[in-house]
Amino acid sequence: MNTSDTLMAARELQLLNAPSTDVEFHGFSMEPLLTEGDRIVLEAVAFSDICLGDIITCLHEDKYPTRRVVYIKQNSVVLWCDNWPDRRFSTKSDNVLARVVSRERNGEFLSNSDAEWLLLTNKA
């Protein structure tokens, strides 16, 4: 196993085995809710507990995209980017690692149960 594979495996184990972890969000695909540099808190989630509108992190090739759930199938979910809703993709239940439960931007925290988060979820 090379160094890149080892780091990826370690990150996946951390996401799967820790009750929660925080990571830095990269990109602009989930604006305005999540943007480059935001700290997001991820909690482990069972596939059966995922709901429409949740934002999840999954394993896709050698990356960990964080996207919104727009459709739930028996063993997979359809995801999209809030900023680019025409970009959709599916991931199998085995690839779902965690759900985003909060974000921190410039010292201010926003939880997935806060009114602003819920408003942006409904808007998406």
C-alpha positions in Angstrom: 0.0 0.0 0.0 1.5 3.4 -1.0 1.4 6.5 1.2 -1.6 8.0 -0.5 -3.6 4.8 -0.1 -2.5 4.6 3.5 -3.6 8.2 4.3 -7.0 7.6 2.5 -7.6 4.4 4.5 -6.7 6.2 7.8 -9.1 9.1 7.0 -11.9 6.7 6.1 -11.4 4.7 9.4 -11.4 8.0 11.3 -14.7 9.0 9.7 -16.3 5.5 10.2 -15.1 5.0 13.8 -15.2 8.3 15.5 -18.6 9.6 16.8 -17.8 12.9 15.2 -14.9 14.7 13.6 -14.3 18.1 12.1 -12.6 18.8 8.7 -12.0 21.7 6.5 -14.5 22.0 3.6 -13.0 22.6 0.1 -14.6 24.1 -2.9 -17.7 26.2 -3.8 -20.1 23.4 -4.8 -22.3 23.8 -1.7 -22.5 27.6 -1.5 -23.9 29.4 0.2 -24.2 27.0 3.1 -20.7 25.6 2.9 -17.8 27.3 1.2 -14.0 27.0 0.9 -12.4 27.0 4.3 -15.4 26.3 6.5 -14.9 23.8 9.3 -17.6 21.2 9.2 -18.4 18.7 11.9 -19.3 15.2 10.6 -21.1 12.5 12.6 -21.2 8.9 11.7 -24.6 8.0 10.3 -26.3 4.7 9.5 -27.7 4.6 6.0 -31.2 4.0 7.3 -31.0 7.3 9.3 -30.3 9.5 6.2 -33.1 11.9 5.3 -33.8 14.0 2.2 -32.0 17.2 2.5 -29.1 15.9 4.7 -25.6 16.8 3.7 -23.4 13.7 3.7 -19.8 12.9 3.1 -19.0 9.8 1.1 -16.1 7.9 -0.5 -15.8 8.5 -4.2 -12.6 7.1 -5.8 -9.8 8.8 -3.8 -11.9 11.8 -2.6 -14.5 12.5 0.1 -17.2 14.7 -1.5 -19.8 16.4 0.7 -23.1 16.8 -1.0 -26.9 17.1 -0.4 -29.2 14.0 -0.5 -32.0 14.6 -3.0 -33.3 11.1 -3.5 -33.0 7.9 -1.4 -33.1 4.5 -3.0 -33.0 1.1 -1.3 -29.1 0.8 -1.3 -28.0 4.2 -2.6 -28.6 7.9 -2.6 -28.7 10.6 -5.3 -26.7 13.6 -4.4 -26.3 17.1 -5.8 -24.3 20.3 -5.3 -26.4 23.2 -4.0 -24.4 25.6 -6.2 -24.7 23.4 -9.3 -28.0 21.5 -8.9 -27.7 20.0 -12.4 -24.7 18.0 -11.3 -26.1 14.8 -9.7 -24.5 11.5 -8.9 -25.3 8.4 -7.0 -23.4 6.6 -4.3 -24.0 3.2 -2.7 -24.9 2.9 0.9 -21.5 1.3 1.6 -19.7 4.5 0.6 -21.7 6.8 2.9 -19.3 7.9 5.7 -21.0 10.7 7.7 -23.5 13.5 7.9 -22.7 17.1 8.3 -24.2 18.4 11.6 -22.6 21.9 11.8 -20.3 24.4 10.3 -17.9 27.0 11.7 -17.1 30.1 9.6 -15.2 33.1 11.0 -15.7 31.9 14.6 -19.5 31.6 14.1 -21.2 28.2 14.4 -24.3 27.1 12.5 -26.0 23.7 13.4 -28.2 21.6 11.1 -31.1 22.3 13.4 -30.7 26.2 13.2 -33.3 28.2 11.3 -30.8 29.5 8.8 -29.6 26.0 8.0 -33.2 24.7 7.6 -34.1 27.7 5.4 -31.1 27.0 3.1 -32.1 23.3 3.0 -35.7 24.1 2.0 -34.4 26.5 -0.6 -32.1 23.9 -2.1 
